Amino acid sequence: MSTSPPNASHSKTTRCPERGKLEADANGVWHAYSHADVKALLRLDGTRQAGFKAELVGRMPRGMRLPVLYQEGAEHRTQRSEIAKFFTPATISKSYRPFMERLADALVADFKRTRQADLSALSMTLAVQVAAQVVGLTDSRLPGMDQRIDSFFDQPRDTATRLERSLKLVLNQWRMAKFYLLDVRPAIAARRKAPREDVISHLLSKGYKDLEILTECVTYGAAGMATTREFISVAAWHLLEDPELRANYLAGDEAARHRLLQELLRLEPVVGHLYRTAERDFTLERAGEPVTIPAGAHIDLHIAAANTDPEAVGPEPHCIRARALAQPAAMSFGDGHHRCPGAYIAIFESDIFLQRLLALDLRIVKPPTVSFSDLTQGYELRDFIVAVV
């Protein structure tokens, strides 16, 4: 893998990670930067989700089941254990590999015909269609589900006026209704007639109502589609600009390729921050001193900082290199009971597509524009134009 001077950074997207000790800021928000602190806090019982629009949970109808992203305790453990079967390496390889390979072949063949493409759009098509197979969103009334899901990430600016925010709320409700009518409702109807091995069929077997299934589909849309789309783009960016890295990737076996992709994800975490709220007081030992975070405190977990903590990942943490880590992607998929269930499938589908794409003689016509999402607190890559030489 590539090497650089000790202070160089290979990251193309991550703003310089802040460093600091575990403590509260002037507003009472606690910040965790080290790998050890982030890992410990993610593994604690007694905290709840505070990001990804968690404030909307209180507005849900009384008696409605929460999406798995916001569940805690026994309810969450049960749901995670029951859906785990859809995301195991064995299931992915047996049930989804042929579909992924056909889809990747078709996308690359179409790209070869057109000679030029927006890689951010190609990666979105791939990520949406793969996740749709797992979730069960395969019976849409009209094409364009990738654009409908992408529209959920169009959030109002921090400087938006009250009128602008109100109009955006109405627009978002319309987008949600369109996603339900065109994508989710027909999928539910099809699975009521003939259940399949997918998430929607599982939810129906547990008595979930349409609105509850819709919220789960939105959650999986954000987690399984949009984030994978960004990672495929940033991985391709690295591999196209570094011929040695690209050659190493293409020459490696599946395990070696996956390790390299996980190293890239360690350096370029798609979700830059995770947020939790303490539901009780708890105390951590740091440098021999107890640190108590009080009940009700908001906690900001700095993922990019944790992923480049030299005490956890070794020397040259901002560079791409071979590392022997228990979790090769560090905290990029989270940790503990809320660790991303789709971690393996994200790497697996990215590898299948990138193998085929990078086997072509390509050039970058226009590097992607990089912006940052208020919803995911991570990067968004757009207008990434590549061409066949």
N, C-alpha and C positions, 0 to 999 in steps of 0.2 A: 504494500500500500504506500501511498505518497507520504513523504516526510517533508518537514519544513523547519526553519529556525525555531528555537524554543518559544518565542513570543508571537509567532505567526498564527493566524486563524484561517481555517479553511471554510468557515461558515459563510454562506451566501445570504442568509436571511436573519439570523439571530442577532438582535441588538446586543451590544456588550453586556453580558450578565452582571447584575449587581452582586456584590458580596457583602456579607454582614453576619452578625450573630443572631440567634433566635431571640427576638424581642419585639415589643409593640412600638408602632410609630406614634406620632402626636395625635392621630385620630383613633388610637386604640386597636388598630389592625395589626395582628402579629404576622411577622415575615420569617419564612424559613428558606434558607439558601443552600445549606449543605446537603449532600446526598443522605447522610445519616439522619438529619432532622426531617427531611421530606419523607423518607421511607418510614420512619417511626410514626409520624403523624398520619400517614395514609393507612397504617396498619392498626391504628387505635380504634377501639369501639368507643362510642360516645361522641362522635362528630357526625354532621350531616352535610350533604351537598349544598354549596353556596354559590356555585357558578352555573353557567349554561341556563340562564333564565330561571333559576330556582325560586325567584320571588313570585313566579306565576303559580307555584304550587298552591298557595293560599287562596287563589281565585278559582280553583277547580271545583266543580259541583260536589256537594256533600255526598259522601259515600263512594265517590269514584276512586278506583284503584290508581295509585301513583305509577308512573312509568318506572322501570327498573332502575334507571339512573338516579332517581330520587328516593328509592326505598332504602330502609335500614333494617337491621335486626333480623329476626327469624323470617319475616316475609321476603326480605331481599335474599337471604341465603337459600331459601327454597326455590325462588324464581331463578337464581343464577345456576343452581345445581340442575334444574330441569332444562334450561336452554343450553347448557354447556355441551350437550351432545351434538349440537349443530355446528360447533366451532372447533372440534377436535381435529388434530392433524389427519387421523385416519379417515374421518368423515369427509374432510375437505378434499383429500387426495382421491377417495373413491367416488364421491358424489358430485364434486364440482370441478375437478381437474379437466375432464373432457370439455365441459362448457367453457372454462377459462381459456383453454387452448384454441378452441374454435373461434371464440370471440376475438382473442388476440391476433390470430391469423387473419381474420376478416378485417380488423382495423388496420393492420399493417399492410395488407394487400390493397386496401382502398387508398391508404397513404401513398403507396408506390405508384398508383395510377395517377393521383392528383399531383404528385411530386412535392407538395408543400402542405403543411398543416399547422394548426395551433395545437401544440402538445397539451396545453392545459385543458382544451376541449376534448381531445382524445382520451386523456386520463380520466376525465369526469364520466365520459360514456362508459369506459371500462368499469370504473368503481361502482357506478350506479347499477349497471346490469348484473355484476357479480353479487353485490349486496342484495339486489332484488330477488335473486334465486334463493338465497338463504332465508330472507325474511318472508318471501312469498308474494312479492309485488310483481306478478308476472301476467296480469290480465287487464292491463290498462285499456281504457276505451279509445284513447288517442296517444300517439307517440309524443315524446317530449318530456318524459318524467324527469330527466336530468335537469332540464331548465326549471321545471316546477320546484324541484328540491333546492336548486341553487338559489332561487329567489328568496328562500327563507333566511338567507344570510345577508340580505339587504336591510341592514338595521339603520335607524335614524342616527344622525351625527350627534355628538355630544352638544354641539352648538345649535341644534335644531330648535325652532320655536315650538310653543305649545300647539299651535295650529298644525305645524308640520308633523309633529309627533302624533297628533290625533288622526291626521290623514294617513300616516304610515300605518297606524293601528288598524284602520279600516281596510287598507290595502292588504295587510298581512292576514286579516281574517278572510278576505276574498281568496287569497292564495291558498290558505289552509282548506277552505271549502272546495276549491278546484282540485287540490291534491286528493281530498277525500272522495269526491264524486268521480274523478277520472281514473284514480289509481287504487285507492284503498278499498272503497266500497265494492268494485267488481272483483277484487281479489278475495274479499270476505265471502261474497256470494258464491264464487267458484269453490271455495274450500268448505263451505257449508254443505254443498252437494257432494264433493269428493275431497276429503281431507288428504293432505300430502305431508311429506316430511319437511316442514318448514315452521318458522316462528309463528306466523298467523294461524296455522292449523293448531299449533300447540295452545295458543291463547284462546282460541275458540273452544278447545276441549276443556279449558279451565273456567269457562263461562264468562269470558271477557265480553263487554259490550263494544259496539262499534266505536264509540268515542274513546274508550280506553285503548282499543287497538290502534286507532289513529295516532294517539299520542306516542305509543310505542314506535310506530312506523316513522314518525318525525324524529324521534330519538335515534333510531338506527340510521335514518337518513343522514343526520349530522355526524354521527360517530363512524358509521361504516362506509359512507360514500364520500362526503366532502373532505374528511381528513386524509383518506387514502389517496384521493385525487391530488392533494397538495404534495404528499410524499413522493408519488410517482414522478411528478414534475421536477421536484428538487433533486431527486436521485438522478434523473436523466440529465439535468443541468450539470451536476458534478461529473458524471461519467462522460458526457460529450466534451467537456472542456479539459479533461485530464486523460490523454491517450493511454498513459501507463495504467491508470486506475481502471479504465475501460477494458484494456487488454487483460488485466488480472481478473476482472469480473467475468468476462466471456470465457476465459480459460479454466475457471474454477468449476468444481462439481457443485451440486445443489447446496450442500452444507456450507461450502466456502462462499458461494454467492449470497446466501442468506446472512452469513456473518458480516459481509461487507455492507449489505443493505441495512442491517441493524446498526452498524457503526455510523453510517450516514444519518440514520434516524436519531441516534444518540446526539450527534452534532447539530441536527436540524429538527428538534421536536416540533411537531405540527401544533400541538397545544402548548403554549408557552407558560401558562399558569394554571394551577388547579386551586379551587377555593373550598374551604370547609368552615363550618360553624361549630364551635364547641358546645355540646349539650350539657356538660358537667365540667367541674374543675378537674384538671389532670396535671401531673407533675412529671417532667423529664429531667434526668440527670445530664448536665452538660459541663464538661471539664471539672467534674467533681462537685458542681454546685447545682442545687435544685432550681428548676425554672417552672413556675406554675402559670398555666394559661387558664384564665377564669371561664366559667360557664357563660355562654352568650358571645364570646369573643369571635371575631372573624379572623380567619387564617389564610394568608396568601402563600401558596407553595410555589416557589420559583423553579420551574422545571429545567429551564436552560442552565441556570446556575448549578443545580444539583447534578446535571448531566456532564458538567465540566469541572466537577470538584476533583482535584488531583488525588485527594486522599482515597477516593472511591474508584476512579477510572485510570489512575496512573499518570505518568509524565505526558507532556504535550497534550493536555486535555482538549485544546481547541483544534487539534489536527487529526487527520484521518490516518489511523494506523491499526495494526492487528492488536487486539486486546483480549485477554482471557478474563471475561467478566461473567459472573453468575447470571446477570441479566444484561445481555449484549447491548440492548437499546437503552439501558439504564432506566430512568423514570419516564421515558416517552410514552409508555402505555399505562402509566400510573402504577399502583401497587396495592397490595392488600385486597380487601373484599370487593373493591370497586375497580380492580384492574380491568382494562379493556378486554372483553371476551373475544374480540375479533383480532387480537394481536397476530396470531399465526396466519390467518387468512389474508391480512393486509400485506405481509411480507411475501406470502406465497403467490398471490395474484400479481404483485408488483414484479416479481422475478420472472414469471411467465411472460408478461408483456415486454419487459425491458430486454430480455434475451433476444426476442424477435426484432424489436425496434433497433437495438444497437448492433445487430448483425448487418444492418444496412450501412452504406457509406453516406453519412449524414453531415450536414453543417448547420450551425445555428445562424439563421437569418436575422433574428431579433431576440436578444435575451428577454426573459420575462420581466414585467414590471412587478415590483414587490410592494405589497401593502399589508396592513395588519387588521385583523378582525376583532371588533369589540366582543363578539360572542364567544369565539374560541380562544382569544388572546394569543393567537398564532398568526403565521404568515399566510398570505394568499398570493399565488403566482398566476398572472394573467398575460395573455398575448405573447405566448412563448412560441415563436415561429421557427420551425425547422424544415429543412428541405433535403431531398435526396440529391446527392451530387451527380 
